[in-house]
Amino acid sequence: MVALAYLLLVRLIALLGKGRSVRQLELENAVLRHQLQVLRRTVRRPELRDRDRAFLAAASRALSRDRWASFMVTPRTLLRWHRELVRRKWTHPHRGPGRPALDPEVAELIVRLGRENPRRGCIRIQGELRKLGIRVGASTIRRILRRRGLGPAPRRAGPTWSEFLRQQARGVLACDFFTVETAFLKTPYVLFFIDLSTRRVHIAGATTRPNWVWVTQQARNLAMVGTLDGRFLIRDRDTKFSGPFDEVFRTEGVAVVKTPVQAATANAVAERWVGTVRGECLDHILILGRRHLERVLTIYGPLQSGEAAPGTGPRSTGPPDPLGGDPRDGDPPARPT
């Protein structure tokens, strides 16, 4: 039955298509209208550009209303497009009252000048901006600083704890011990001093029998070298730091500051360096003896602080042998003469 209906439809279309070109044109219009109906069922909403809308609006004025069914849009849509065109024609650019908004980059620059220069007021910041060719009123600068929580210059909040401690770090030394387990299960103790401002580390020495006599002697050696460039020394309350040890520093004009009991964070810079030297160096090397440990730390200390390590300068023939020394008693190996 479906095949018969289709055969009849083919014969009917063939009869309508024969003859003059007008019938061919009418058949082509029928095909296009049918395709348009198919598109309307499949496409939800076509995306039209402004020129498409202008053409359809102009064509709607030329075609009669009984032929508006050929459009993809409804007459209400065409009228709405025309109203939008009229509205755009009579809409003039409008700017709100008052001055134009300040450039966000200029506002960030004002905030940066206020934070980095807490003693400079709005007038001085205005002067610095004029040097850069930026003209901003003092009241605008004051309003921007207040919006970011920065008050007037004389009563502006002081530095943070990090800034205060960084400024006070110059001239402050810290010392501490840490232990290392060798390949033969010996435990040497390493005494080091660190400058809090430059993070420069001085390895005083290593020993398996740390006592107050050895520690005091290392302090004297440090004073003779002239490395004590500071005003304060931070140390913990270990019994190895005795009275003679503190007296060596007092004679050099360095005040000794003891940390509270069981407060490792009071000497945080030294504790942090211990963690760094373990994670970057000692955990990856099998230490054989005391002399081997001193040699490794002597090389690592300047490298960690960005300096040239001993034996690696331009006049050096090569880096020192980190395995130098007998693994059991720490004596250096015999070299040929």
VEXDREN-2710 file (C-alpha; in Angstrom, 1 decimal):
% VEXDREN-2710
k/r/px/py/pz
1/MET/0.0/0.0/0.0
2/VAL/2.9/2.4/0.9
3/ALA/4.6/1.5/-2.4
4/LEU/1.5/2.2/-4.4
5/ALA/1.1/5.6/-2.7
6/TYR/4.7/6.5/-3.4
7/LEU/4.3/5.5/-7.1
8/LEU/1.3/7.7/-7.4
9/LEU/3.2/10.6/-5.8
10/VAL/6.0/10.2/-8.3
11/ARG/3.7/10.2/-11.3
12/LEU/1.9/13.3/-10.0
13/ILE/5.1/15.2/-9.5
14/ALA/6.3/14.1/-12.9
15/LEU/3.1/15.4/-14.6
16/LEU/3.4/18.8/-12.7
17/GLY/7.0/19.2/-13.7
18/LYS/6.6/18.7/-17.4
19/GLY/6.1/21.6/-19.7
20/ARG/6.9/25.2/-19.1
21/SER/9.6/26.6/-16.9
22/VAL/7.0/28.2/-14.6
23/ARG/6.0/24.7/-13.4
24/GLN/9.6/23.8/-12.8
25/LEU/9.9/26.9/-10.7
26/GLU/6.8/26.1/-8.7
27/LEU/8.1/22.6/-8.1
28/GLU/11.4/24.0/-6.9
29/ASN/9.6/26.3/-4.5
30/ALA/7.6/23.4/-3.2
31/VAL/10.8/21.4/-2.6
32/LEU/12.4/24.4/-0.8
33/ARG/9.3/24.9/1.4
34/HIS/9.3/21.2/2.4
35/GLN/13.0/21.4/3.3
36/LEU/12.3/24.5/5.4
37/GLN/9.6/22.6/7.3
38/VAL/12.0/19.8/7.9
39/LEU/14.6/22.3/9.3
40/ARG/12.0/23.8/11.5
41/ARG/11.4/20.4/13.1
42/THR/15.0/19.6/13.6
43/VAL/16.7/22.9/14.5
44/ARG/15.5/24.5/17.7
45/ARG/16.5/28.1/17.0
46/PRO/18.7/29.3/14.2
47/GLU/21.4/31.8/14.9
48/LEU/20.8/34.9/12.8
49/ARG/23.3/37.7/12.2
50/ASP/22.4/41.4/12.0
51/ARG/22.5/41.3/8.2
52/ASP/20.2/38.3/8.1
53/ARG/17.7/40.1/10.3
54/ALA/17.9/43.3/8.1
55/PHE/17.2/41.3/5.0
56/LEU/14.3/39.4/6.4
57/ALA/12.8/42.6/7.9
58/ALA/13.1/44.4/4.5
59/ALA/11.7/41.4/2.6
60/SER/8.7/41.3/5.0
61/ARG/7.7/44.8/3.9
62/ALA/7.7/43.8/0.2
63/LEU/5.8/40.5/0.6
64/SER/2.2/40.3/1.3
65/ARG/1.0/38.8/4.6
66/ASP/-0.3/35.6/3.0
67/ARG/3.3/34.8/1.9
68/TRP/4.9/35.4/5.3
69/ALA/4.7/31.6/5.9
70/SER/8.0/31.3/3.9
71/PHE/9.9/33.0/6.7
72/MET/11.7/31.1/9.4
73/VAL/10.5/33.6/12.0
74/THR/7.1/34.9/13.0
75/PRO/5.7/38.3/12.3
76/ARG/6.1/39.2/15.9
77/THR/9.8/38.5/15.7
78/LEU/10.1/40.8/12.7
79/LEU/8.3/43.6/14.5
80/ARG/10.6/43.1/17.5
81/TRP/13.7/43.4/15.4
82/HIS/12.3/46.7/13.9
83/ARG/11.7/48.1/17.4
84/GLU/15.3/47.2/18.4
85/LEU/16.6/49.1/15.4
86/VAL/14.6/52.1/16.3
87/ARG/15.7/52.0/19.9
88/ARG/19.4/51.8/18.8
89/LYS/18.9/54.7/16.5
90/TRP/17.6/57.0/19.3
91/THR/19.9/55.7/22.0
92/HIS/22.9/58.0/22.6
93/PRO/26.0/57.0/24.6
94/HIS/25.5/57.9/28.2
95/ARG/28.1/58.4/30.8
96/GLY/27.4/58.7/34.5
97/PRO/27.9/61.9/36.4
98/GLY/31.3/62.6/38.0
99/ARG/34.8/61.9/36.9
100/PRO/35.8/58.8/34.9
101/ALA/36.9/55.7/36.9
102/LEU/40.5/55.4/37.7
103/ASP/42.6/52.9/35.9
104/PRO/43.0/49.7/38.0
105/GLU/46.7/49.6/37.4
106/VAL/47.1/53.1/38.7
107/ALA/45.1/52.1/41.8
108/GLU/47.4/49.1/42.4
109/LEU/50.4/51.3/42.0
110/ILE/49.0/53.7/44.7
111/VAL/48.4/50.8/47.1
112/ARG/51.9/49.5/46.5
113/LEU/53.5/52.9/47.2
114/GLY/51.4/53.2/50.4
115/ARG/52.5/49.8/51.7
116/GLU/56.2/50.0/50.8
117/ASN/56.5/53.6/52.1
118/PRO/54.5/53.7/55.3
119/ARG/55.9/57.1/56.2
120/ARG/54.8/58.8/53.0
121/GLY/51.4/60.6/52.9
122/CYS/49.0/61.2/50.1
123/ILE/50.8/64.4/49.0
124/ARG/54.1/62.7/48.6
125/ILE/52.6/59.8/46.8
126/GLN/50.8/62.3/44.5
127/GLY/54.2/63.8/43.7
128/GLU/55.8/60.5/42.9
129/LEU/53.0/59.7/40.5
130/ARG/53.4/63.1/38.8
131/LYS/57.0/62.1/38.1
132/LEU/55.6/59.2/36.1
133/GLY/53.2/61.4/34.2
134/ILE/50.1/60.3/36.2
135/ARG/47.9/63.0/37.6
136/VAL/45.7/61.8/40.5
137/GLY/44.1/64.0/43.2
138/ALA/45.2/63.7/46.8
139/SER/41.6/62.9/47.9
140/THR/41.5/60.1/45.4
141/ILE/44.7/58.6/46.8
142/ARG/43.4/58.9/50.3
143/ARG/40.2/57.2/49.4
144/ILE/42.0/54.3/47.7
145/LEU/44.3/53.8/50.7
146/ARG/41.5/53.8/53.2
147/ARG/39.6/51.3/51.1
148/ARG/42.6/49.0/51.3
149/GLY/42.9/49.5/55.0
150/LEU/45.9/51.9/54.9
151/GLY/45.3/54.9/57.2
152/PRO/47.2/58.2/57.2
153/ALA/51.0/58.1/57.1
154/PRO/51.9/59.2/60.7
155/ARG/49.3/56.7/62.2
156/ARG/49.7/53.9/59.6
157/ALA/50.2/50.4/61.0
158/GLY/53.8/49.5/61.7
159/PRO/55.7/46.5/60.1
160/THR/54.6/43.0/60.5
161/TRP/56.4/40.5/62.6
162/SER/58.2/39.0/59.6
163/GLU/59.4/42.5/58.5
164/PHE/60.4/43.4/62.0
165/LEU/62.4/40.2/62.5
166/ARG/64.0/40.5/59.1
167/GLN/65.2/44.0/60.0
168/GLN/66.5/42.8/63.4
169/ALA/68.2/39.7/62.0
170/ARG/71.4/41.6/61.1
171/GLY/73.9/41.0/63.7
172/VAL/72.2/38.0/65.3
173/LEU/73.9/34.6/65.4
174/ALA/72.5/31.2/66.3
175/CYS/74.3/27.9/67.2
176/ASP/73.1/24.4/67.8
177/PHE/74.1/20.7/67.7
178/PHE/72.9/17.9/65.4
179/THR/73.9/14.3/65.2
180/VAL/74.8/12.0/62.3
181/GLU/74.8/8.2/62.2
182/THR/77.9/6.9/60.4
183/ALA/78.2/3.6/58.4
184/PHE/79.7/2.0/61.5
185/LEU/77.0/3.2/63.8
186/LYS/79.1/5.9/65.5
187/THR/77.3/9.1/66.4
188/PRO/79.4/12.3/65.9
189/TYR/78.0/15.6/67.1
190/VAL/78.3/18.6/64.8
191/LEU/78.4/22.2/66.2
192/PHE/77.5/24.9/63.7
193/PHE/76.9/28.7/63.8
194/ILE/74.5/30.5/61.4
195/ASP/74.1/34.2/60.6
196/LEU/70.3/34.9/60.6
197/SER/70.6/37.8/58.1
198/THR/72.8/36.2/55.4
199/ARG/72.1/32.5/56.3
200/ARG/75.9/31.9/56.2
201/VAL/76.8/28.8/58.0
202/HIS/80.1/28.1/59.8
203/ILE/80.8/24.5/60.7
204/ALA/82.8/24.6/64.0
205/GLY/83.6/21.0/64.1
206/ALA/82.4/17.4/64.8
207/THR/83.3/15.1/67.7
208/THR/82.0/11.9/69.2
209/ARG/82.6/13.2/72.8
210/PRO/81.0/16.6/73.1
211/ASN/81.7/18.4/76.4
212/TRP/82.0/21.9/77.7
213/VAL/85.8/21.9/77.2
214/TRP/85.5/21.1/73.5
215/VAL/82.6/23.5/72.9
216/THR/84.5/26.3/74.6
217/GLN/87.6/25.7/72.5
218/GLN/85.5/25.8/69.3
219/ALA/84.1/29.2/70.5
220/ARG/87.7/30.5/71.0
221/ASN/88.6/29.3/67.5
222/LEU/85.7/31.1/66.1
223/ALA/86.7/34.3/67.9
224/MET/90.3/34.0/66.6
225/VAL/89.1/33.6/63.0
226/GLY/87.1/36.8/63.3
227/THR/83.7/35.3/62.3
228/LEU/81.9/36.7/65.3
229/ASP/80.3/39.6/63.4
230/GLY/77.2/40.0/65.5
231/ARG/75.6/41.5/68.6
232/PHE/73.5/38.5/69.9
233/LEU/74.0/34.8/70.0
234/ILE/70.9/32.5/70.3
235/ARG/71.5/29.1/71.9
236/ASP/69.5/26.5/73.8
237/ARG/70.0/25.4/77.4
238/ASP/72.2/22.4/76.7
239/THR/74.7/21.6/79.4
240/LYS/77.5/21.6/76.9
241/PHE/77.1/25.3/76.6
242/SER/78.7/26.3/79.9
243/GLY/79.8/29.5/81.5
244/PRO/83.2/29.7/79.8
245/PHE/81.5/29.3/76.5
246/ASP/79.3/32.4/77.2
247/GLU/82.3/34.3/78.5
248/VAL/84.1/33.9/75.2
249/PHE/81.3/35.7/73.4
250/ARG/80.8/38.3/76.1
251/THR/84.5/39.3/75.7
252/GLU/83.8/39.8/72.0
253/GLY/80.8/42.1/72.7
254/VAL/78.2/39.5/71.8
255/ALA/75.3/39.0/74.2
256/VAL/74.1/35.4/74.7
257/VAL/70.4/34.8/74.6
258/LYS/69.1/31.5/75.9
259/THR/65.9/30.0/74.4
260/PRO/63.1/28.9/76.7
261/VAL/63.0/25.3/78.0
262/GLN/61.8/22.8/75.4
263/ALA/61.1/25.5/72.8
264/ALA/62.9/24.4/69.6
265/THR/60.9/27.0/67.5
266/ALA/62.7/29.8/69.4
267/ASN/65.8/28.8/67.4
268/ALA/63.8/28.2/64.2
269/VAL/66.5/29.2/61.7
270/ALA/69.1/26.8/63.0
271/GLU/66.5/24.0/63.2
272/ARG/65.4/24.7/59.7
273/TRP/69.0/24.5/58.4
274/VAL/69.5/21.1/60.2
275/GLY/66.4/19.8/58.3
276/THR/67.8/21.3/55.0
277/VAL/71.3/19.7/55.4
278/ARG/69.7/16.4/56.2
279/GLY/67.2/16.4/53.3
280/GLU/69.6/17.7/50.7
281/CYS/73.0/16.2/51.6
282/LEU/73.4/13.8/54.6
283/ASP/70.4/11.5/53.8
284/HIS/71.9/10.8/50.4
285/ILE/75.5/10.1/51.5
286/LEU/76.9/7.2/53.5
287/ILE/79.1/8.9/56.1
288/LEU/82.2/6.9/56.9
289/GLY/83.8/8.8/59.7
290/ARG/84.3/12.1/61.5
291/ARG/86.8/13.6/59.0
292/HIS/84.6/12.5/56.2
293/LEU/81.6/14.3/57.8
294/GLU/83.6/17.5/58.3
295/ARG/84.8/17.4/54.7
296/VAL/81.2/16.9/53.4
297/LEU/79.8/19.7/55.5
298/THR/82.7/22.1/54.7
299/ILE/81.8/21.7/51.0
300/TYR/78.0/21.8/51.4
301/GLY/77.8/24.8/53.7
302/PRO/79.2/27.4/51.3
303/LEU/77.3/25.9/48.4
304/GLN/74.0/26.0/50.2
305/SER/74.6/29.7/51.0
306/GLY/75.6/30.5/47.4
307/GLU/79.4/30.8/48.0
308/ALA/82.3/29.0/46.5
309/ALA/83.2/25.9/48.3
310/PRO/86.7/25.2/49.5
311/GLY/88.7/23.5/46.7
312/THR/86.3/24.6/43.9
313/GLY/87.8/28.0/43.1
314/PRO/89.5/29.0/39.8
315/ARG/93.0/28.1/41.2
316/SER/91.9/24.7/42.4
317/THR/93.1/21.6/40.5
318/GLY/89.9/19.8/41.3
319/PRO/87.3/19.2/44.0
320/PRO/88.5/17.6/47.3
321/ASP/88.0/13.9/47.7
322/PRO/84.9/13.5/49.9
323/LEU/86.0/10.0/50.8
324/GLY/89.3/11.1/52.3
325/GLY/90.0/9.6/55.7
326/ASP/90.1/6.2/57.2
327/PRO/86.6/4.9/57.7
328/ARG/87.2/3.7/61.3
329/ASP/89.3/6.2/63.1
330/GLY/88.9/9.2/60.8
331/ASP/92.6/9.7/60.0
332/PRO/93.5/11.1/56.6
333/PRO/94.9/8.6/54.1
334/ALA/98.6/8.5/53.4
335/ARG/99.4/10.4/50.2
336/PRO/102.5/9.6/48.1
337/THR/105.3/12.1/48.3
END
